[in-house]
Amino acid sequence: MAARQRLERYLREEGVSFETMIHSEAYTAQEVAAAQHTPGRRLAKVVLVDADGQLVMLVLPASYRVDFPKLKSALKAKKVRLAREEEFAGTFTDCEVGAMPPFGNLYEIPVYADGSLSNVREMVFKVGSHTTSMKIRHSDYERLVEPGIVDFAVHL
């Protein structure tokens, strides 16, 4: 089952309203934000890191970047680095590379969201492909995923 269908089914089962949107092919979070006419602070992007040997999903606004010293401190980790594609490709078999939805809970991966996302009412994110995005209320996202909320990102 493709990530989109899997996520739509999950959201319906949980009683969460959502909007699925098709757009022109976009690879970067900023390209998706432009295609969706969405401010970068509302578009959530996914970054996968290796923290002390464990794969971790980070969720942050498109207009932000990971501050690795802050992240290392927030996670109380000795070593944190970007995960290599081959380290997570087998986990997201229903997604195009770089289009993973921010629902690590569906893939048994711990999720940490940057605190700046808590300031948005709705969030938009890729949902398995470079031409499909979804919009849901941020409060529903937090309720379903229960991400660790930490400050690890800085505005570009």
C-alpha positions as CSV (number, residue, x, y, z in Angstrom):
1,M,0.0,0.0,0.0
2,A,1.4,3.4,-0.9
3,A,2.1,5.9,1.9
4,R,-0.7,8.2,0.8
5,Q,-3.4,5.5,1.1
6,R,-1.9,4.2,4.3
7,L,-2.0,7.6,5.9
8,E,-5.4,8.5,4.6
9,R,-6.8,5.2,6.1
10,Y,-5.1,5.9,9.4
11,L,-6.4,9.5,9.6
12,R,-10.0,8.3,8.8
13,E,-9.8,5.6,11.5
14,E,-8.7,8.3,14.0
15,G,-11.4,10.7,12.9
16,V,-9.0,13.3,11.6
17,S,-10.0,15.6,8.8
18,F,-7.4,16.2,6.1
19,E,-7.0,17.5,2.6
20,T,-4.9,15.7,0.0
21,M,-3.4,18.0,-2.7
22,I,-1.8,17.1,-6.0
23,H,0.8,19.6,-7.3
24,S,3.6,19.9,-9.8
25,E,6.7,17.8,-9.1
26,A,8.6,19.4,-6.2
27,Y,11.6,17.9,-4.5
28,T,12.6,20.4,-1.8
29,A,10.4,21.6,1.0
30,Q,10.6,25.2,-0.3
31,E,9.5,24.0,-3.8
32,V,6.5,22.3,-2.2
33,A,5.7,25.4,-0.2
34,A,5.8,27.5,-3.4
35,A,3.7,24.9,-5.4
36,Q,1.1,24.9,-2.6
37,H,1.3,28.7,-2.0
38,T,2.0,27.9,1.6
39,P,4.3,29.8,3.9
40,G,7.5,27.9,4.7
41,R,6.7,28.0,8.4
42,R,3.6,25.9,7.8
43,L,5.2,23.3,5.5
44,A,6.7,20.5,7.6
45,K,9.7,18.7,6.2
46,V,11.3,15.5,7.4
47,V,15.0,15.0,8.1
48,L,16.3,11.7,9.2
49,V,19.3,11.5,11.5
50,D,21.4,8.9,13.2
51,A,21.6,9.7,16.9
52,D,24.0,7.4,18.7
53,G,23.2,4.6,16.2
54,Q,19.4,5.0,16.2
55,L,17.4,6.3,13.3
56,V,15.4,9.3,14.3
57,M,12.8,11.4,12.4
58,L,13.0,15.2,12.8
59,V,10.1,17.4,11.7
60,L,10.7,21.1,11.2
61,P,9.3,24.0,9.1
62,A,10.6,24.2,5.5
63,S,12.1,27.6,6.2
64,Y,14.3,26.2,9.0
65,R,17.4,24.1,9.1
66,V,18.7,21.7,11.8
67,D,21.2,23.2,14.2
68,F,23.2,20.0,15.0
69,P,24.7,21.3,18.3
70,K,21.2,22.2,19.5
71,L,19.9,18.8,18.4
72,K,22.7,16.9,20.0
73,S,22.0,18.7,23.3
74,A,18.2,18.3,23.1
75,L,18.5,14.6,22.4
76,K,21.3,14.2,25.0
77,A,23.2,12.3,22.3
78,K,27.0,11.8,22.0
79,K,26.9,11.7,18.1
80,V,24.3,13.0,15.7
81,R,24.6,13.0,11.9
82,L,22.4,13.0,8.9
83,A,21.3,9.5,8.0
84,R,22.4,8.1,4.7
85,E,19.7,7.1,2.2
86,E,20.8,3.4,2.3
87,E,20.2,3.5,6.1
88,F,16.5,4.3,5.8
89,A,15.5,3.3,2.2
90,G,14.3,-0.1,3.4
91,T,12.1,1.5,6.1
92,F,10.1,3.7,3.7
93,T,9.4,1.2,0.9
94,D,6.0,2.9,0.2
95,C,7.6,6.3,-0.4
96,E,9.7,8.0,-3.0
97,V,13.1,9.0,-1.6
98,G,12.8,12.3,0.2
99,A,9.0,12.3,0.3
100,M,8.4,10.6,3.7
101,P,5.4,11.8,5.7
102,P,6.2,13.1,9.2
103,F,4.5,10.1,10.8
104,G,7.5,8.1,12.0
105,N,5.1,6.3,14.4
106,L,3.7,4.4,11.4
107,Y,7.3,3.2,10.6
108,E,8.3,2.6,14.2
109,I,10.8,5.4,14.3
110,P,11.0,8.0,17.1
111,V,9.8,11.5,16.0
112,Y,11.0,14.9,17.3
113,A,9.3,18.0,16.1
114,D,10.8,21.4,16.4
115,G,9.0,23.7,18.9
116,S,8.5,26.3,16.2
117,L,5.8,24.1,14.5
118,S,3.7,24.4,17.6
119,N,2.9,28.0,16.5
120,V,1.0,26.9,13.4
121,R,-2.7,25.9,13.3
122,E,-2.4,23.7,10.2
123,M,0.6,22.0,8.6
124,V,1.3,20.7,5.1
125,F,3.7,17.9,4.3
126,K,4.7,15.5,1.6
127,V,2.8,12.2,1.7
128,G,5.0,9.6,-0.1
129,S,5.5,11.3,-3.5
130,H,6.9,14.5,-4.9
131,T,3.6,15.4,-6.4
132,T,1.3,14.8,-3.4
133,S,0.9,16.8,-0.1
134,M,-1.5,16.7,2.7
135,K,-2.9,19.3,5.1
136,I,-4.1,18.6,8.7
137,R,-4.5,20.5,11.9
138,H,-1.2,20.6,13.9
139,S,-3.1,19.6,17.1
140,D,-4.3,16.4,15.4
141,Y,-0.7,15.7,14.3
142,E,0.6,16.1,17.8
143,R,-2.2,13.9,19.2
144,L,-1.5,11.1,16.8
145,V,2.3,11.1,16.5
146,E,3.1,12.3,20.1
147,P,6.5,13.6,18.9
148,G,9.0,14.9,21.4
149,I,8.8,18.6,21.2
150,V,12.3,20.1,21.3
151,D,14.1,23.2,19.9
152,F,16.7,22.0,17.4
153,A,16.1,24.2,14.3
154,V,17.0,27.8,13.3
155,H,15.3,29.9,10.7
156,L,17.1,30.1,7.3
